[in-house]
Amino acid sequence: MTDPAAYRPASGTVPTDPGVYRFRDEHGRVIYVGKARNLRSRLNSYFADPGGLHPRTRSMVTSAESVDWVVVGTEVEALSLEYAWIKEFDPRFNVKYRDDKSYPYLAVTVGEEFPRAAVVREAKRRGSRYFGPYAHAWAIRDTLDQLVRVFPVRTCRDGVFRRAAQVGRPCLLGYIDKCSAPCVGRVSPEEYRTYVEDLCAFLGGNAEGFIRSVERSMLDAAERQDYEEAARLRDRWQALSRALERNTVVFDDATDADVIGVHEDALQMAVQVFHVRGGRIVGERGFVLEKAEDLTTGGYLERAIQRMYAEADTATPPREVLVSVPLDSADTVAAWLTGLRGSRVAVRTPQRGDKRALMATAVSNAENLLRLHTARRSGDLTTRSQALQELQDWLALPEPPLRIECIDVSTLMGQDTVASLVVFEDGLPRKSDYRSYVIKTPRADDLAAVAEVVSRRFARVEERPADGEEPAATGRPRFAYPPSLLVIDGGAPQVRAAQDALMAAGVGDLPVVGLAKRLEEVWMPGEDDPLILPRTSEALYLLQRIRDEAHRRAISHHRTRRATRSTASILDEVPGLGPVRAKALRRHFGSVRAMKAASVEQLQEVPGVGPRLAKAVHDALRNGSS
């Protein structure tokens, strides 16, 4: 571990201009790339008191051995150079894209004399225009099959094209009018170029204009009784309409925008993009990035936008880029995108109307994407094994923690304090062993609640049987055995309280750690400083998932208890309603909301509740909820 002061640049040597900087390790490898409006101010922030740095930043600066920088003219140039360096050096402390699967695009090789249209998944190349991405390859293939009937652009491979030119005979597509056969000179290069430009314009968002133009020409041909031409134009019109029908209409106007929604947790962020051209969704994509930098949500979204539009000639930005959260440097990003497009690009967050509604759909899709990505990671046996092995190594455990239990406490101003205990075995939840606790200690704070739960959980435990031995026939369930690791949702104070309770219960040798929410720090008993696991660590991901599951269950239990107590207190005041009938009411309706929404007649359906009592309960619930 390096002392950052050892390589801190001399005072006054760092310029105050915009620029891009690189941190390098002892081998000269670039480990982090960043940009700054003021290089001196930004770099000085890295060499402040290490205790005040974010754990990610502290880990980076202590891993580096040197820092250098390049001055540029504007913030826009800094944005471009920053991405170029990230792409070139792939620094380990910059954002990592975990789930950016290969989506199909429709590519047109406009740089060739006779461009070709094809469905591709390859890396984007200069000299080609790309349309999409599309969710399914079959959808774009069907669309292309319809479009080549109207815009007879070649779809054959270069080898087939050259062979046809040598023998002077086109391939099958040329004979069935799905290609204008430029290989044998049926069309001039200029005429063929017109087909290509029209195809690109149609795919680029000018579809409605083409359809109206073909429809007008069809009607004109019919009026002058040129029925063969009218039939040909009718077929073109139908083909274009079918191709356009595959795209969902979302706006009445000719909106040209990319709608980008995000959803995040402490370790990763999911990004969902809808590509809208001419008011229609023509493509979509989603990917997950891992949080390896000390950035805000807007900062991570800027990273995603950098990646999406880095190649100006293959990913031309639309007129609008709509984002679900404001960017940290929205004006700079807008200027950069304007330079890529060649005309003004607006970056904004929609507040109302159809665009806001589509943004909500994008955010919902991003949430689902992150959930699926999480499920795939947790369901992978190799990944789970890696996480358990990493936990053993980082926490210096004698063996991988095959059974992990986690405790979380939930309360509201000291009332209705409850706790949850969740169990993971082999990296997967074991819901049959989940437990919920109502805290009995009067006016218990968080530390007292943790101590009580630990004491009650480990009041009666048995030693695990040695390998090859059968467990004692006590009749007690397997839950009586202690876990391999106990996790507490909290920091050093909560861990200390849990450790004291374990000592009192006679299981003081049980490993216990705390996971603090704000910075995802791992606290161990007796340590003054937390353990900082790498952001890409599967061990940290597993701990976070266990902690979040415990938190979810504790919150759910707390809300249920509050609602039950609130309803019970109201029902206790109803004259003539005893505990038996009150319990029957709660059992019949199932929830407080259903009971409050019930009519007097519906309340009378409960056995033992007559008209007068039903009216009294109805009035009490309505008055209590007002």
N, C-alpha and C positions, 0 to 999 in steps of 0.2 A: 504494500500500500504506500503510495507516494504522498508526500506532503505538498499540497498545491503551492505553497509559498516558495518551494524550490525552483519552480519554473514560471513563476508569475512574471509577466513582462514588466520591464522597468517603467517607473512612473513617467508619463509624458510621451512614451514611445508609441503608444497606441493612438491612432488618429480618431477624430470625432466624426468622420464621414460614414456614410452607409457602406456596408460591406458584408462579406461572408467569412466565417472563421472555421478552423478545423482543430480539434483536439486529437493528438496522436499518442499511442502507447509507447512502451520502451523499445518496441521493434519497428517503430515508425509507421505502424498501421493507423489509418484514420478510424477513430472510434466514435466521433460525433461531429456533425456538421450543423451549423446554425447561421442565421442571418441577423442583422441588426441595423436599426436606423442610425444608431450611434455606437460604433464599435467600442470606444473607450468605456462608455457607461455599461454596455452589456457585458464586456469581459470582466470589468471590475466586480460585477455582481457574483461571478463564479469564485472569486478569491476573498469573499467576505468570511465572517465567522462560520466555520463548517457546521457548527451546531444549529445555525439558522437556515441551512440549505435543505431543500427537499431531499429525501433519501435517494431518489433517482439521480439527482444532480450531484449529491455528495459521492455516490458510488462512481459516477463518471469522472469527476475531477480528481479523485484519488487513484483512479486507474490510469490516468493520462500522465505523460512525461513531458509534453511540450504542447504549445499552441501557436498557430500562425494564422494569418488572415490575408484577404485581398480586398482592396478598396474598389468600389464601383461607383458609378455616377448617380444612380437613383435606387430607390427601394424596389422598383420593378426589376431592375437588372439584378439586384441581390436575390430576389425571389427565383429568377431563372437560374442563376449560377448555383444557388443552394440546391435546387432539385438536380441539376446536372452532376454536382459532386455526390449527392446521396446515391444517385443511380450508378455513378462510377465506382465509389468506394464501398457501398453497402455497409455503413457504420453500424456497429452492434448496439449503440445507444440511441439510434434513431428509430422511428416507428417501423414496426414489422407488419407485413400483410400476411395473415395466416390463411385466410380462406378466400382467395381471389381466383375462383375457378375459371377455366377457359370458356368464354362465351362465344357463340358463333356470330360472325359479322358477314355482311355482304360487301365484298371488296371489288372495286373497279380499278384496274391498272391504268390510270389515265396517263401515266408517263410513257406508255408504249405507243407505237404508230397505230396499231389496231388493238385498242384496250380490250381486256377480257373481264367478264363478270363471274365471280365465283363466291361460294360460301366457304369461309376460312375460319380457323381458330388459331392461326399462327401469330407470331409477334408482328406487330405493325411495321410496315416498311415504307420508306419514302418513295414518292412517285405513285402512290395508290390512295384512293379515297375509300373510307370505310363508313358503312352505315349500320346502325345497331347500337349496342348489342341486342340480340334477340334471346328470348328465354329458351326457345327450342329450335333446333336445326331444321326440323321438318317444316316448321312454319315459314321460315325464310326461303327454303327450297321451293315450296308451293308458290310463294309469292313471286320468286324469280321465274318459275315456269310460266306464270301468267304474264309477267312483264316482257319476256323475250318475244311474245307474240305481237307486242306493240312496238317495242324497241329491240329490233333483231340484232342484239349485240352478241358476239361469240362467247360461248361458255366452255369451249374446248381447251385442252391443255396445249402448251406451246409445241410439244412434239407432234400432236395431231394436226395442228395448224400448219407446221412446216411440211409435213408429209403430204397434206392435201394440196399445198401450193406446188410441190414438186411434181405430183401426178396430174395436176390440173383438174381434179375432181373433188367437190366438197364432200364433207361427211354427211351422215344421215340428217343432222339438224338443218343443214342447208336445203335438203330436199323437202323437208316438211315445214318450211317457212318459219323455223325457230332461230334462224341465223341468216344474216344478209350475205354470208359467204364472201367476205373480203379477201379470203385466201385465194380465190380464183378470179378476182377482179369484177365481181357482179356489181359492186358499188365502189365509188371513188373514195379515197381517204377523207375528203372533205365531207361527203355525204355520211360516211360511217361515223365521223367525229360528231356530226349532228345527232345521230342516234345516241351516242354515248352521253353527250351533254344533256339531252332530254331525259335519259334514264337517271342521271345524277340529280337533275332538277326535280324529277318526280319523287325520288327517294329522299331528297333533301327538304321536302315540305311543300312543294308546289303541285301537289297531286290534284287538288280540286280544280285548279286552272286548266290542267291537261284534260281532265274529264269533261269540263264544260266546252272546251275547244273542240274535242272530238265529237261531242254531242251536237254542237252547232253544225259542224261539217256534215254529219250524218243526216241531219234534217234538211240541209241545203241540197245534198245529193238526192234525197227522196223527192224534194219539190221539183227538181229538174228531171225527174224520172230516170236518174242514173242508178238503177236499183242494185246493180252489181257493186258499185262503189259504196252505196249506202249499206249494203250487207257487210262489206269488208269493214267499214267504219263501225258498224254495230258490234261486230265481233271484238274490235279493239276496245270499244267503250265498255262492253261487258267484262273483258279481261281486266281493264283498269279498275272497274268498280269492284270486282271480286278481290283484286289485290288490296284495294283500299279498305274493304270491309273487314280485313283481318286485323286492322288497327282500331283500338277502342277510341271512340270520340269522348273527350273529356271537357273541351271548351268550345263554345260557339264561335269564337273569333279564331283568327289564324295565329294562335299563340305559338311562339318558338322559344321553348324553355327546357331546361333540365331541372327537375324537382328532386332535391337531395334531402332525405330524412335520415336522422341518426338516432341510435339508442345505445346506451353505454352502461357498463358496470365499472367496478374499480380497476379492472385489469384489461379490458378490451372494449372496442366500440364497433358496432355494426353500422354499415352505410348502405342505404337503399336508394337507387337512382331510377327515376322515370324519365325517359327521353321523349319529350313532346314536340312534335313538328306539325305545323298546320292545325293545331288544336287536337291532334290525335297522338296517342301513345304509340310510338314506332319501335321502342326498344326499352329494355330495363336490365339492370344488373345489381348485384349485391355482393359485398365483400366485408370481411372482418379484419380489423387492424388491432395489433397489440399495443398497449400504452407503454412505451419505453422512454418517453420524455416527460419533462415537467411542463405540461401544456394544459391550457383550459380546453373545454369542449370545443370552443370555436377554433382554437389552435390546431387540434387534431383534425377538425373538418377542413381547415386550410391544407393540411398535409394530404388529405384525400383528394381535394380539388387539384392540387399540384400534380398528383399522379394521373388523374383523369385527363387533364388537358396539356400534358407536357409536350406532346408532339403536335406542333401547330398544323402540319399538313395532313395529319391522320385523325385528329380529334378536334375539329373546328368547334369552338364554343358557340352556343346559341345566343340569341339576343338577350335572354334573361337566364340567370342562374338563381333559382329559388332555394333557400336553405332553411332548415328547421330551427337553427340557432344562429345568432349573429356571429360573424367572423371577427377575430381580433384585429385584423388589418383589412377590412372590407374594401376600402378605397384602393389600397395597393393591389389586392387581388383583382378588383374590377379593372384597373389600369392594365395589369398584366394580360388578362383575358381579352381586353379590347385590342391590345397589340397582336395577339394571336389571331383574332377574328378579322381585324382590319376595319372594324366599325364598332360603335359603342356597345358594351355589354354591361347590363345592370345586374348587380348582386344585391339581393334583398330578402327579407323574411316576410312572406305574405301574412296578413293579419285577418283577412275576411274573404268571403266569397268562395268561388269554385277552386281557386288556387290554394286557399287555406284548407279546403276539404281534401284535395288531392295530396297536400302535404301531410295531413293526418293519416292518410292511407299509406304514404311512404314511411312514416315513422312507425306505424303498426307493422309493416312488413319488415322494417329493420329490427323491431323487437322480436318478431318471430324468427328472423334469421339468426339473431344472437342466441335465442333459446335452442334452435336446432344445432347450431355450432357447439354450444355447451353440451348438449345431449350426446353429440357424436364424440366429443372428447372424453366425456365421462364413461361412455359405453365401450371405449376401446381398451382391450385388455393390456396391450403393450403400454399405452399411456398411463393407465392406472398403476401398473407395476413400476413404471419409471417414477411416478409421483411418490409412491411408498418408499422406494429406494432412496430418493432424494431426501425425504423426510428423515429417514434413518441417518443419512450422512450429515445433514445440516444440524440435527438435534442431538447427534452422537448417541443414538439409541442402540441397544444391544441387538435388536432385530427390527425388521420393517413393522410398522404399527398396523397390523391387520385389522384391529378393532379400535376405532377412534370414537370417543364420545365428546359432545360439545354442549355447553350450558350457556343459555342466554336468559337475561332477566328483563321483564317488561313491566313498567309501572307508569302512572300518571300522577305526578305530584304526591307520591307516596301512597296512593290509594289503589286498591285492587291489584296489588303486586303479585305477579305470577312468574314462573320460570318454565323453560322447556329444556329437555335433554334429548338430543337426537343421536343416533348411532349409525356409523358407517362401518361396514365390514368389507374388506378387500376393495376399498374405494367406492363402494355402492351403498346407498341408504338401506338400512334394515328397519323398516317402518314398524314392524311388529314389536320392536324394542324401544320405540319412542316413549317418553314419559313427560307428563305435565305436572307441575307442582303449584299449589297455592301457598304462598309464603305465610307462615304462621307467626313469625316474629313481629311484635307490635312496632309500628312505625320503622320498619326495616329500610335502611338505605341499600344502595346497590351492593356494597361490600358484605353487609349482613345477609342479604338475600343469597349471594353466591355461597357464603359459608354455610347457610342453612341447607341449600340444595346439595352441596357436596357432602355434608354430614348425613343427610337422609339417604343419599344414594349409596354411600359406602358404609352405612351402619352395620350391614351384614353382608360380607363378601367372602368368597372362598378362594383359596389359592388355585390357580390353574393346574390341572394335572400335568405331570411330566409327559414327554413324548412316549407314546406306546402304552400309557396307562389309561385306564378307564376312569371317568369321573365318578365321584362318590355318589351313591344312590340316595340323595337327600330329598328327592321329590321336588326340589326347587328348580325353576327354569334357568336356562343358560345365562340369563341376565345377571345372575348372582356373581358371575366371574368379573373381575376388574378388567378394564380396557388396557390396551397397549399404550394409549396416549389420551390425556384429557385436555380438551381445548376450552378456554374461557373467552367469551366475547368481551374483550376489554384490554386494559393495559396493565402496567406494573401493579397498581393497588389491587385489582381484581385477582391477579395471579397470586399475590401474597396472601390474600384472604383464602383462596382455594387451597394453597399449600399448607396453611395453618390448620385448615379443617381436615385435610388429608392426614396430617401428622396426628391430630387428635383421634382420628378414626383408625390409626394403626397401619395406614398404607402410605406412609410418607415417601416411599421409594417409587411411587407411581409418577411417571413423567407428566408434567403439566406445563402448558404454554398458554399465552394470551395473544389474541389477534386484534389489534386496535384498528377500528374502521377507517379513520381519517387518512392515515398514511400506509395502511396494511403492514404495520410493524409487528414482528413476532417477539413477544416478551417472555423471558425465561426467569424462573425464581432466582433471586439473589443477584441478578445482573443489573448494572446501572444503565446500560445502553441496550437498545433493542437489536435483534437480529434482522438484517435487511436481506430478504431473499430476492434473487433476480426477478424482474418483472415477467420474464418468459418462463419462469420455473413452473413445472407441473406440480411441484410440492405446494407452492403458494396458491396455485389455482385450486387444488384440492382443499386446502385449509379454508379458502374463501368460500367455496361451495358449501362446506360443512357449516361454517359460521352463518351464512345466509339462510340455510335451511333451518337452523336453530332460531334465528331471528324471525323468520316468517311464522314458525309455529308459535313462538312466544307472543308475537303481536296478535295472531288469530285468537289465542286463548284469552289474552287480555281483553280484547274487544268483546268476545262472547261473555266473559264474566261481568264486564261493565254493563252490557245490555241486560243480562239476567238480573243483576242487582238493581238496576234502574226500574225494570218492570216489576220486580218483586216488591220494591218499596212502594210503588203506586198501588199494586193489588192489595197490599197489606192494609191500606187505608179505606178499602171498599167495605161498607157495612154488610155483614152477613156472608162474606166470602172467606171461608176458612182455607187452611193450607192444602187440603185434599182437592178441593175444587180449583184452587189456583194452579196446582200442579197439573190438573187435568186440562185446564185452559192452555197452559204452556205446551203440553204434550200434543194437544190437538192442532194448534196453529203452527207450531214449530219455530216461529221467529217472532220477535217483537213487532217488526213491521207488519207482518200478516195479521197479528192480533189487533193492532191499532187501526188497520184498514178494514177490519171486519164490521159488518152491520150488526144491529141488535138481533136480527133473525139468525144470522150466522153464529153469533155467540150462543144462542139458545140450542144449537145443535149439540153442544157439549153436554154429556150426561150430568144431571144434577143442577144445571143452570136454567132457571126459569125466566119469564119475561121481566120481572122486576129486578132480579139480580143481573140479568144481561144488560138492562138499561143502566144500572149503576156502574157496571164495569165499563160499558161503552163511554159513559160520560167521564169517568175517572181517567181513562186512557187518553181521550181527546183533550181534556184539560191539562193532563200531565205533559203532553207533547207539544202544547202550544207555547 
